Every structure is written in C-alpha cells, then in structure tokens.
C-alpha cells in the first residue's frame, strides 16, 4: 500500500527534520502569507498552496481541484501555449507541477538558482493566468481517467481507496481527490476555469513556501509585483472532528488475486497535538514489530508495516498482503493488544528516534522535500512544527510513547481485498 503524502502522493506521510542552516521566517506580502527558508543549496523551490482540498467541493465535482491544478502547468498559461510552456521548462531544467490532495492543493516549481528568472516566470503564469482550453483539457482529462482506472486496478491503490471510504464515510475524506471517471468526464473547460479562478484564487486561501538561495527582499519584490492584484474573498478554515472508526464490521471486496490485501485503521492525534511525536515513534516501533512477527518469524507476508498519516483528520494503518488472511490478522491484532498492554522498551524508543531522524536528514538533501514539510505543517496548523521537529522528537519520553496507543486506539477497522472464501467476520476478530 503506497503511503499517500502527500500523495503526495502524492507525499510520504510525515514531516522532514532538517538542520538549522538559516532561520525560517514568515511574513505577509501583498496580503499573502509567505514562509521563507534561505539555504545554501543551488536549488530554489517555490510552492503556492491552496487550503481546503476535498472540503472545497461537493461529491458531484470530485476531482475538479486536482484537474484544475494539473491544468495550470499542462494546458498552457499566460503567453505560453501548452507546448511552449513545456518546452521552456525542459530547456531550463525547470520542474513545475500542480496537484491536489485531501487537505490542500499546490503549484510547485523547482529550478536551479541561475535559471530562477525563467522558473519564476512560468510559476507566475501558472498561478495567475492558466488557460483552460477545450482541446488541451480534454487530453488532460483522458490522462487523469487513465490514472484513476490504473489506481483502481492496482491492488495497493484499491485497498487504499477502501480504507479511506470505510474510515471516512459521510465526510469529505470519502471523496477521492483524483475524482471518479464519471465526475471527471462530465467536467467542461468552463467548469474547471470557473472553479480555479472563483474558488481557488483567493489570498485568504493561499500561502507561499520558498526554500533556497534567495533573500527576503528579492522574493518579496517578486511576489508584490506578481500577485498584488489577486482577489481577496472570505474564507473559513475547515475544522474536522476526528473519525470515530466505530464500524466493527470489516469492509470486504472480492477480487481474485495471487495474494490478499488487508489494512487495519486506528485513530491518531493531529500534528498540532503534544501526542503527535510520541505516536509517530510508537507507530514506527509497531511497524518493526509487525515485520519481525509476520515476515521474519512466520513468513506470512513479504512487507507488512504500519504508518501514520499527517492530515487534518489523521489516522494510523497496519498493512499486510498475504495468502493466509486468518493467521495474519490474528498476529496483527494480538501484537497490537500486547503492545498496548506491555508497551515498548527503551531500546525501541532509541531506535525509533534514530531511524526517524536519520531517514529525514537524508531527505533534507531535497529542497522540494523541505518546502513540502513546511507547507504541510502550515496546512495542519503551524509551519513551525516542521522547524521544531528534531527538538520535539528528541524530547519524547518512553512513558509518552507507551501511553499514546492506549489513549487513541479503541477499535480496529478492517478492510480486505481478495478471495472472500478466505475472509469473514470471524477472520477479523472482535476488535480491541
């Protein structure tokens, strides 16, 4: 099961821990919040974020935001036709994309410093004046529909969809950010254009993240010149209640596969909670336990694991693909219960901290990853959570790590894709 970040993902769920090369700061320019992290890297990343995600539209428009943001960089913008935009980006090694996920949309530009003028020009065009031509949008819609079909046909993609639909039934999160084939096909160029300019382009809904070798003065001048005239409209930040995950019946779907796919959803704290870091470390340690018990000791699955999402409605997941669903779910549930009862060892705390920090420092090599970390943290409530991540991780105590699963896990919600003759209510137990 692919870990969605974002996503991204579109993104691997979580945050990037980075060293304090230079102070990160935030300030307003032309009514838009800007988060700037100067670095010594020769790569500059600029991202325009649009808050709301799936909460911005209704079920019948599922996928419209992702389609609109994709179109900003794939259907022409400003003085550039589709081909001119693409060719200019390729000529200067500029990476520029648009997309939308559960909690936000983004237009992202990555380039080397000496070609920043060219990258900025494309970025401004994509944000300020995208062209939603019928012909270009129809080609993009076919591409999106193909991706939706592929995601549904791939077991990992489908079990992720089932997990989201089950956990968030009746909430905006039950919508697929990519949309459904039926909703995408009925969207016209006029629909998408209207959505982008009238729903997304709003200074109160937007913020910019900049990471790279650039000064506050330079980026401020550029933002003022490019975006001062963008509209300001009322916007109320979406506030979700945590999902109860009360449904104790497994969600089962028949598909004849070589192996069967299973997820178990559990509750999780928000990124702004003091429990967030202890929970992340606990899930990392639980993931290691799953690998040892299911893969190493019993050879029931190739790659069982657990992960936690970083979303406005967060949750944790245990995952396994197996030819023996009954034995695998028994081990998963038993391991979770024992871990909640007995807790983790000091060695597991140290190992989780070390692994978390080491893996994320490796990701620090990417300017885009640092920018994404700051952007996601801001959407979750405060960009400084990303800036302080290393310090917060180091401060986690063993008693916090041992208490967090007991606090949040009161039920396990099972999802299954595979041979139904091997699965039934009795296979998934009675929960916690």
LUMVOTOR-728903 format. One line per field, with one value per residue (C-alpha): residue number from 1; residue in three letters; y, z, x. Coordinates in steps of 0.5 Angstrom, whole numbers, plus 500, padded with zeros to 3 digits. Example, Ala and Ser with C-alpha at 12.3 -4.5 7.8 and 13.67 -1.06 7.14 Angstrom:
# LUMVOTOR-728903
seq	[1;2]
type	[ALA;SER]
py	[491;498]
pz	[516;514]
px	[525;527]
This chain:
# LUMVOTOR-728903
seq	[1;2;3;4;5;6;7;8;9;10;11;12;13;14;15;16;17;18;19;20;21;22;23;24;25;26;27;28;29;30;31;32;33;34;35;36;37;38;39;40;41;42;43;44;45;46;47;48;49;50;51;52;53;54;55;56;57;58;59;60;61;62;63;64;65;66;67;68;69;70;71;72;73;74;75;76;77;78;79;80;81;82;83;84;85;86;87;88;89;90;91;92;93;94;95;96;97;98;99;100;101;102;103;104;105;106;107;108;109;110;111;112;113;114;115;116;117;118;119;120;121;122;123;124;125;126;127;128;129;130;131;132;133;134;135;136;137;138;139;140;141;142;143;144;145;146;147;148;149;150;151;152;153;154;155;156;157;158;159;160;161;162;163;164;165;166;167;168;169;170;171;172;173;174;175;176;177;178;179;180;181;182;183;184;185;186;187;188;189;190;191;192;193;194;195;196;197;198;199;200;201;202;203;204;205;206;207;208;209;210;211;212;213;214;215;216;217;218;219;220;221;222;223;224;225;226;227;228;229;230;231;232;233;234;235;236;237;238;239;240;241;242;243;244;245;246;247;248;249;250;251;252;253;254;255;256;257;258;259;260;261;262;263;264;265;266;267;268;269;270;271;272;273;274;275;276;277;278;279;280;281;282;283;284;285;286;287;288;289;290;291;292;293;294;295;296;297;298;299;300;301;302;303;304;305;306;307;308;309;310;311;312;313;314;315;316;317;318;319;320;321;322;323;324;325;326;327;328;329;330;331;332;333;334;335;336;337;338;339;340;341;342;343;344;345;346;347;348;349;350;351;352;353;354;355;356;357;358;359;360;361;362;363;364;365;366;367;368;369;370;371;372;373;374;375;376;377;378;379;380;381;382;383;384;385;386;387;388;389;390;391;392;393;394;395;396;397;398;399;400;401;402;403;404;405;406;407;408;409;410;411;412;413;414;415;416;417;418;419;420;421;422;423;424;425;426;427;428;429;430;431;432]
type	[UNK;UNK;UNK;UNK;UNK;UNK;UNK;UNK;UNK;UNK;UNK;UNK;UNK;UNK;UNK;UNK;UNK;UNK;UNK;UNK;UNK;UNK;UNK;UNK;UNK;UNK;UNK;UNK;UNK;UNK;UNK;UNK;UNK;UNK;UNK;UNK;UNK;UNK;UNK;UNK;UNK;UNK;UNK;UNK;UNK;UNK;UNK;UNK;UNK;UNK;UNK;UNK;UNK;UNK;UNK;UNK;UNK;UNK;UNK;UNK;UNK;UNK;UNK;UNK;UNK;UNK;UNK;UNK;UNK;UNK;UNK;UNK;UNK;UNK;UNK;UNK;UNK;UNK;UNK;UNK;UNK;UNK;UNK;UNK;UNK;UNK;UNK;UNK;UNK;UNK;UNK;UNK;UNK;UNK;UNK;UNK;UNK;UNK;UNK;UNK;UNK;UNK;UNK;UNK;UNK;UNK;UNK;UNK;UNK;UNK;UNK;UNK;UNK;UNK;UNK;UNK;UNK;UNK;UNK;UNK;UNK;UNK;UNK;UNK;UNK;UNK;UNK;UNK;UNK;UNK;UNK;UNK;UNK;UNK;UNK;UNK;UNK;UNK;UNK;UNK;UNK;UNK;UNK;UNK;UNK;UNK;UNK;UNK;UNK;UNK;UNK;UNK;UNK;UNK;UNK;UNK;UNK;UNK;UNK;UNK;UNK;UNK;UNK;UNK;UNK;UNK;UNK;UNK;UNK;UNK;UNK;UNK;UNK;UNK;UNK;UNK;UNK;UNK;UNK;UNK;UNK;UNK;UNK;UNK;UNK;UNK;UNK;UNK;UNK;UNK;UNK;UNK;UNK;UNK;UNK;UNK;UNK;UNK;UNK;UNK;UNK;UNK;UNK;UNK;UNK;UNK;UNK;UNK;UNK;UNK;UNK;UNK;UNK;UNK;UNK;UNK;UNK;UNK;UNK;UNK;UNK;UNK;UNK;UNK;UNK;UNK;UNK;UNK;UNK;UNK;UNK;UNK;UNK;UNK;UNK;UNK;UNK;UNK;UNK;UNK;UNK;UNK;UNK;UNK;UNK;UNK;UNK;UNK;UNK;UNK;UNK;UNK;UNK;UNK;UNK;UNK;UNK;UNK;UNK;UNK;UNK;UNK;UNK;UNK;UNK;UNK;UNK;UNK;UNK;UNK;UNK;UNK;UNK;UNK;UNK;UNK;UNK;UNK;UNK;UNK;UNK;UNK;UNK;UNK;UNK;UNK;UNK;UNK;UNK;UNK;UNK;UNK;UNK;UNK;UNK;UNK;UNK;UNK;UNK;UNK;UNK;UNK;UNK;UNK;UNK;UNK;UNK;UNK;UNK;UNK;UNK;UNK;UNK;UNK;UNK;UNK;UNK;UNK;UNK;UNK;UNK;UNK;UNK;UNK;UNK;UNK;UNK;UNK;UNK;UNK;UNK;UNK;UNK;UNK;UNK;UNK;UNK;UNK;UNK;UNK;UNK;UNK;UNK;UNK;UNK;UNK;UNK;UNK;UNK;UNK;UNK;UNK;UNK;UNK;UNK;UNK;UNK;UNK;UNK;UNK;UNK;UNK;UNK;UNK;UNK;UNK;UNK;UNK;UNK;UNK;UNK;UNK;UNK;UNK;UNK;UNK;UNK;UNK;UNK;UNK;UNK;UNK;UNK;UNK;UNK;UNK;UNK;UNK;UNK;UNK;UNK;UNK;UNK;UNK;UNK;UNK;UNK;UNK;UNK;UNK;UNK;UNK;UNK;UNK;UNK;UNK;UNK;UNK;UNK;UNK;UNK;UNK;UNK;UNK;UNK;UNK;UNK;UNK;UNK;UNK;UNK;UNK;UNK;UNK;UNK;UNK;UNK;UNK;UNK;UNK;UNK;UNK]
py	[500;507;512;518;524;527;524;527;522;525;525;520;522;526;531;533;534;539;543;550;552;559;562;560;566;568;575;578;581;584;580;573;569;567;562;563;558;561;556;555;550;552;549;554;551;556;553;556;553;553;551;546;540;536;540;546;542;537;530;531;535;530;531;538;541;536;537;545;545;540;544;550;547;542;547;553;559;567;568;561;555;548;546;553;552;545;547;553;548;543;548;550;544;547;542;545;541;542;538;537;532;531;538;542;544;546;549;547;550;547;550;552;559;561;560;563;568;563;559;565;567;560;560;567;565;558;561;568;566;559;558;552;551;545;541;541;540;534;531;532;529;523;522;523;518;513;514;513;507;504;506;502;496;496;492;497;503;500;498;505;507;502;504;512;510;506;510;517;515;521;526;530;525;520;523;521;528;525;524;519;517;520;526;528;526;531;537;542;547;553;549;548;555;558;553;556;563;564;558;557;564;568;571;568;561;562;562;561;557;559;555;556;561;567;573;576;583;579;574;580;584;579;577;584;585;578;577;584;584;577;578;577;574;571;564;560;555;548;544;537;532;526;520;515;509;506;501;494;490;489;492;487;487;480;480;474;476;472;475;478;486;488;494;496;503;506;513;518;525;531;534;540;535;534;527;527;526;520;517;517;514;509;507;506;501;498;497;494;489;487;486;481;477;477;477;474;469;467;469;471;477;480;487;488;495;501;508;514;520;527;530;535;528;524;516;510;504;497;494;487;483;475;469;467;473;469;468;475;478;474;476;484;484;480;484;491;489;486;493;497;493;492;498;499;498;504;501;501;509;510;506;510;516;515;512;518;523;519;518;525;528;524;527;534;534;536;543;541;536;542;546;541;539;547;547;541;543;550;547;543;549;552;551;552;545;543;547;545;537;535;538;535;528;528;530;525;520;513;514;518;513;508;512;514;508;507;514;513;506;504;500;497;498;492;493;487;486;479;472;472;465;466;472;473;477;471;472;480;478;483;489;492]
pz	[500;498;503;501;503;500;495;495;494;493;500;505;511;516;516;514;520;518;521;522;517;517;520;517;518;516;513;509;502;498;503;502;508;506;509;507;509;506;505;501;496;489;488;489;491;491;492;492;497;497;503;503;499;499;503;497;493;493;491;484;483;486;482;480;484;482;475;475;479;474;468;471;468;463;459;458;462;460;454;453;450;452;448;449;457;457;452;456;463;459;456;463;467;471;475;475;477;480;484;490;496;502;505;500;493;491;485;486;482;483;479;480;482;476;472;477;473;468;473;477;470;469;476;476;469;472;478;475;468;467;460;460;453;451;447;452;458;454;453;460;463;459;462;469;468;466;472;476;472;474;481;482;478;482;489;493;490;491;498;500;497;501;507;506;504;510;516;513;510;511;511;505;506;503;496;492;491;484;483;479;472;472;475;471;464;465;467;462;461;463;470;471;469;474;480;479;479;483;488;489;487;494;498;504;502;499;502;499;501;499;500;497;496;496;500;504;500;493;494;497;491;486;490;490;483;481;486;489;484;486;490;497;499;506;508;514;515;515;522;522;528;529;526;531;527;531;525;527;521;516;509;504;497;492;488;485;487;488;495;499;502;509;513;520;521;528;531;531;534;530;528;533;539;544;543;535;536;541;537;531;534;537;530;528;533;532;524;526;531;525;521;526;528;521;516;520;524;520;513;512;508;504;507;513;516;520;519;521;516;517;516;519;520;522;523;523;519;520;513;510;504;505;502;510;512;518;521;519;522;529;529;528;533;538;537;538;544;547;545;548;555;556;552;549;551;552;546;542;544;542;535;533;535;531;525;524;525;520;515;515;515;509;506;507;501;497;497;495;501;506;502;503;510;512;507;510;517;516;513;519;523;524;520;526;528;522;524;531;529;531;538;539;537;542;548;547;554;554;558;553;548;552;554;547;544;550;549;542;540;542;536;530;523;518;510;506;498;496;496;500;501;506;510;514;520;525;521;523;531;535;536;541]
px	[500;503;504;500;503;502;500;503;502;503;507;510;506;510;515;522;527;533;538;538;542;539;533;526;521;514;511;506;507;501;496;499;503;510;514;522;527;534;539;546;543;543;536;530;523;517;510;504;499;491;488;482;483;477;473;473;468;462;461;459;465;470;477;476;481;486;484;485;492;494;492;495;502;500;495;498;499;499;503;505;502;502;508;511;511;513;519;521;521;525;530;532;531;525;520;513;507;500;496;491;490;486;487;491;493;499;503;510;516;524;530;537;539;542;535;531;528;526;523;519;516;513;511;507;504;501;499;496;494;493;489;484;483;478;483;488;484;480;487;489;482;484;490;487;482;487;491;484;483;490;489;483;486;493;491;495;491;484;486;488;481;477;481;479;472;471;474;471;464;460;466;469;475;471;472;478;482;483;476;472;472;464;466;472;469;463;467;468;473;469;467;475;476;471;473;480;479;473;474;482;485;484;489;486;486;493;500;507;513;520;526;533;539;534;533;527;528;528;523;518;519;517;511;509;510;506;501;499;492;490;483;481;475;472;475;474;479;476;475;474;472;477;473;470;472;467;464;467;465;470;470;471;471;472;478;482;489;495;495;490;491;489;489;487;485;486;486;491;493;493;500;499;498;503;502;504;511;510;505;510;515;510;508;515;516;510;512;518;515;510;516;519;513;509;515;521;518;512;514;506;508;513;513;508;508;505;505;501;498;499;492;487;483;489;489;494;494;497;498;499;499;498;496;494;489;487;494;496;490;491;498;497;491;495;501;497;494;500;504;498;499;506;509;516;523;528;532;526;525;532;532;525;528;535;531;526;532;537;532;529;536;537;531;534;538;532;530;523;522;524;519;514;515;514;508;504;506;503;496;496;496;503;510;514;512;517;522;522;521;528;528;521;523;529;524;520;520;519;512;509;511;508;501;500;497;492;490;488;487;480;478;481;477;479;479;480;481;482;479;472;472;478;475;469;468;471;477;478;476;472;477;481]
